[in-house]
Amino acid sequence: MSGQLHGGDSFRRFGRRLQGLTGREFWRSLDELAGSPEFLEALHREFPTHSGYWDAAFSRRDFLRLMGASLALGGLAACGKPAGRILPYAEDPEGMTQGAPLYFSTTLPRAGFARGAVVKSAMGRPVKVEGNPRHPASLGGTDVFMQADILGLYDPDRSQTVLEQGRISTWGAYRAALSRALEAEAAARGAGLRLLTGSVTSPFLGQAIAEVLRRYPQARWHRFEPVSRETVYAGHALAFGRRLDRRFDLSQADVVVGLDCDLFFEEPGSLVYARQFAGRRKPQERMLRAYAAEPSPTLFGSRADHRLPAAASLLPALAYSLARRCGLPVPAVDTPQSCEPWLSSAAADLRRCRGRGLLVAGSLQPPQVHALAAWLNEALGNAERAVIYLEPPEASDSAAPLSELVEEASQGRVQTLLVLDANPVYGLPAADAAAALGKIPFAAHLGLYQDETARLCRWHVPRAHALESWGDALAFDGTASLLQPLIAPLYNGRTDFEFLGPAIGRLDASHDELRRFWSGRGLSAQDAWDDALRRGVVAATAFPAQAPSARRERLEKLPPPEAAAAELEAVLRPDLRLWDGRYANSGWLQEFPDPVTRLTWDNAAWLAPSTARRLGVENEDVLEISAGGRAVQAPVWIVPGQAPGVVGLTMGGGRSAGGRVAHGSGYWGESLRPASEARLLGPVQARKTEASLRLAGVQGHQLMEGRPLVRFATLSHYRKDPLFAKGERPGPTETLYGPLPQGGYAWGMSIDLNACVACGACVVACFAENNSPVVGKEEVLREREMHWIRIDRYYAGSPDAPAILSQPVPCMHCEDAPCELVCPVGATVHSDEGLNEMVYNRCVGTRYCSNNCPYKVRRFNFFDFADRQEEAYKLMRNPDVSVRSRGVMEKCTYCVQRIQEARLAADKQNRLIGDGDIQTACQQACPAQAIVFGDKADPRSRVAKLKASPLDYGLLDDLGTRPRTTYLARVDDPNPSLPEGA
Amino acid sequence: MAQLFPPSSNSIVKAAFAAGALVLCLAVWVAYRVERTTYFTKAGVACEQPVPFSHKHHVSGLGIDCRYCHVSAEDSSFAGLPPTRTCMTCHSQVWTQAQMLAAVRRSAETGQAIAWTRVDRLPDYVYFDHSIHVRKGVACQTCHGRVQRMPLTWRGYPFPFHMKDCLACHRHPERFPREDAELARLSRGFPPGERGHAAALAEHVRLLTDCYTCHR
């Protein structure tokens, strides 16, 4: 990225542009950059896509008929209220106050790895997930998946009954059938018995599986995890001779070089890395400098000071080149000239920061790159500081790959197969698990959904959700934590342990077995067990750091990487919204805009602008991509910053049996994945088809006309001009309002753009907290998405390698709010404490407020978007927030229900609300602590101190709205020695 | 041709319009009054309950505190209904065979809840919190009527739970009976009569009449 072009003087230039001069700095989409007529037209339409919606022939007759029907139905609805009932307990549970929520610690694993959570239970119904500050993999933060687990729990599409060959059966019948199958296996010492799981870190389940393998010595355990860490382990086996895992401590690093490694998303410690990174990006202190070379933009790459779009197949060469420049005796490799500035700068910084640097490689890279990274980190003295090695927390580390299972099954050597929450039929069609499953007489599947694999197994058993189960899991650093159920299984689900029970002759409930298991591991005393449950971690169980030494002689003999020859290659990465597809039936996540593409509901094939030009395709054209005899048709999305010659594919789309929400969204990227489970797909062919697919991108929605919204400078510029973020034009001081009331609290928010990694946890947390409805793809296309907080994404610089900036935008709670002036019915009013309030019962839906809002943060219920029919969703909703109905405007309330809760608690104790008593949902979810909320009138509060920072600025503050939500401008730290354009 | 309408037609039409408007206003007024009658509000009408529980007997007769059964009134938004176990603390000893307590005994045996009929109900867009009202010295009777005199339970006349009734107190908390000390706390510690009390109370009232205090 170019330091000069969008250095701190960008604002001056912006100001000039506003005065009629040209010079575009920040842009949100390629259309905007090009200033295309469609874009300008869309920008200036008053009702972007709403007009014309009713143009469809709608006769007077239809109108009268509908009105008649509504009147008749309206009359029915008015026929008396049913008498309400109150059902108190017969025997009240211990420790519960009726009407008051309780909070329980538990664990929500992703791909096996634990992340600690504290779940709010409203009268027995889990309604909100927060991070557990005591858990080492959460530190209080969450990600989108943890937030969406609440919706996943209540999902009415979840499998609800035991099935045998698609017909309803019973748990008893399954157990009897399994016992019969196992009797036959016992005679053969389990020669035909196989287990298939995803990544398993659970010591409890690991021991149960070990017990199965002990009883049936010939049985085997296979693992299929779509986003596995196998390359990391294998790489360390190359480097150290031991399969080891690694974790990072970014607080110890001054420079981080990432080779296609999304530290903030893919890594099991992603939440912690985001926190550590944010802690090291304070321009007042010594900053961490980040380099990234990657084929597709990632969350980490978007925050890197120097981001190099590079084909995945080129990265091994870059790793070799870096290693050589840092003095390792590796063969010289050719790298393109365009990579030279990035390479020399990264290598110089790594050499300069000996012992305080870090080279990380992503799991998509081959083991060789991981080995080299380990060696380099050791040579530079970074090991045991910024990178820590540990035994893999996965119990499934010893399991055999899926391919062996398929091979044996197709030879008829597998009689009994137990599948625990794995979906190879969808996740790896190239392995042809579908055909193999047909040859297994007794295949039983345990899963949350009756998914693609379940449909081909003889038996299917519904799985208990993590929030319904007893269990345990290990975090990325090996710390153990327990899962405790927040609710009895809603849909008769069974835990993994119960599913395996008959195979090890133990039919006790999971709780008793888990208790017994941990009794032998330091939790024998009731107090210790209770404490582990309450805290959400088992104390002092983190794995000790290993101190392996690199085997130089072997590493020196590693063959150098072959030159990247493919004209077009593809990479397959977990979707930022759906992971590997296991979250595909979550409406919250489907509608959560991808942080990079800002697309909802569909995944797309990401192409660099130059590649798209070469292939002759534009956005939404459908491209047929084929590799190794397999093909997939995917809509194109042109992504600035994507490496040329690389098609970025994501997982999780095109589910054929994923549920009603997942159905029909996206393409099946996994269908191109080779049976070797590689996610770098190598050379592919792409052909433009005649078809096109409308994609529901929200990037162009809620535009604010190219004003200086996101403010940004380099560190050197910031040091010269610390006040660069302050606007040139002060806002007008005269106001139409009376004086603001003095005294009392003044709520305000500060959002630190230096901390934000754009993961989107705030967006989904807001959805969960505020009962926001999902509207569906059609309505998103009409710009009717209902997010109260959105993450705007801006680019600066050339479309091939732009700087990528993100900005969360909730309601600004302007002190002089334009929306309030225009409401004819007083439905939006100002409180004494500075909240811009929305009174739903007064709102008649004129939408004037939304039109007059310069920030475009108001959302209108064009239809009755909230699903009031589905019983399961009634349980899910936050009882402290109204469910809005049709015709009502809504927007961010600063989580007023949390303010009120804190106010009542303080009032009852006759004290003032303390700083930090109130956390908004977005603030609490943020892993990087980018959002701070509090009383801005109290000079000792955190938010007041942040607002006093020189970096503080208000969005569009020249309009005189005096927003209560302000931002801390972003300061990046590019290498000053790097020439412009690198 | 003669005029179709005599000059008086103007007056008649005007009078008709005025009468129409008057009738409309009257209709609205009647509807408003009727809606507030006990016929609609059900105030003063005893609900049928599975057990004919008498607050009069338990409160006035036996002197049991409200909070003995409604335990969470001081701590939670919901005042709470007693679990069957609370009834059985006494009724496992007294009136053990009474026919009218059959439902209570059945509940204690089976663990099934007693299905009480709701007496007072607020719309779900009102976020009422019992605890703060009780802690601020608002007596139960202020809203629920003289429950201690109710042999069967009904909505405390004359309180139909209209927003107006909530606002009466939220606008003028000082007019409603409560302990002086509580009133002092309400106005940030200024005892009534002192300088600053009125201002502090006014500030508090501004907060109390904020929309988000009850709706969100």
Chai-1 contact restraints between the chains, C-beta under 6 A:
chainA,res_idxA,chainB,res_idxB,connection_type,confidence,min_distance_angstrom,max_distance_angstrom,comment,restraint_id
A,A83,B,T117,contact,1.0,0.0,6.0,A-B,restraint_1
A,G84,B,R118,contact,1.0,0.0,6.0,A-B,restraint_2
A,G84,B,R121,contact,1.0,0.0,6.0,A-B,restraint_3
A,R85,B,A115,contact,1.0,0.0,6.0,A-B,restraint_4
A,I86,B,L81,contact,1.0,0.0,6.0,A-B,restraint_5
A,I86,B,W116,contact,1.0,0.0,6.0,A-B,restraint_6
A,I86,B,R118,contact,1.0,0.0,6.0,A-B,restraint_7
A,L87,B,A113,contact,1.0,0.0,6.0,A-B,restraint_8
A,L87,B,A115,contact,1.0,0.0,6.0,A-B,restraint_9
A,P88,B,L81,contact,1.0,0.0,6.0,A-B,restraint_10
A,P88,B,P83,contact,1.0,0.0,6.0,A-B,restraint_11
A,P88,B,A113,contact,1.0,0.0,6.0,A-B,restraint_12
A,Y89,B,P83,contact,1.0,0.0,6.0,A-B,restraint_13
A,A90,B,T84,contact,1.0,0.0,6.0,A-B,restraint_14
A,A90,B,S107,contact,1.0,0.0,6.0,A-B,restraint_15
A,A90,B,G111,contact,1.0,0.0,6.0,A-B,restraint_16
A,A90,B,A113,contact,1.0,0.0,6.0,A-B,restraint_17
A,E91,B,R85,contact,1.0,0.0,6.0,A-B,restraint_18
A,D92,B,P83,contact,1.0,0.0,6.0,A-B,restraint_19
A,T97,B,S72,contact,1.0,0.0,6.0,A-B,restraint_20
A,T97,B,D75,contact,1.0,0.0,6.0,A-B,restraint_21
A,T97,B,S76,contact,1.0,0.0,6.0,A-B,restraint_22
A,Q98,B,S72,contact,1.0,0.0,6.0,A-B,restraint_23
A,Q98,B,F78,contact,1.0,0.0,6.0,A-B,restraint_24
A,Q98,B,G80,contact,1.0,0.0,6.0,A-B,restraint_25
A,G99,B,S72,contact,1.0,0.0,6.0,A-B,restraint_26
A,G99,B,S76,contact,1.0,0.0,6.0,A-B,restraint_27
A,G99,B,S77,contact,1.0,0.0,6.0,A-B,restraint_28
A,G99,B,F78,contact,1.0,0.0,6.0,A-B,restraint_29
A,A100,B,S76,contact,1.0,0.0,6.0,A-B,restraint_30
A,S831,B,D210,contact,1.0,0.0,6.0,A-B,restraint_31
A,D832,B,R206,contact,1.0,0.0,6.0,A-B,restraint_32
A,E837,B,C211,contact,1.0,0.0,6.0,A-B,restraint_33
A,E837,B,Y212,contact,1.0,0.0,6.0,A-B,restraint_34
A,V839,B,C211,contact,1.0,0.0,6.0,A-B,restraint_35
A,S882,B,Y125,contact,1.0,0.0,6.0,A-B,restraint_36
A,V896,B,Y212,contact,1.0,0.0,6.0,A-B,restraint_37
A,V896,B,R216,contact,1.0,0.0,6.0,A-B,restraint_38
A,Q897,B,R216,contact,1.0,0.0,6.0,A-B,restraint_39
A,L904,B,D129,contact,1.0,0.0,6.0,A-B,restraint_40
A,L904,B,I132,contact,1.0,0.0,6.0,A-B,restraint_41
A,K908,B,R135,contact,1.0,0.0,6.0,A-B,restraint_42
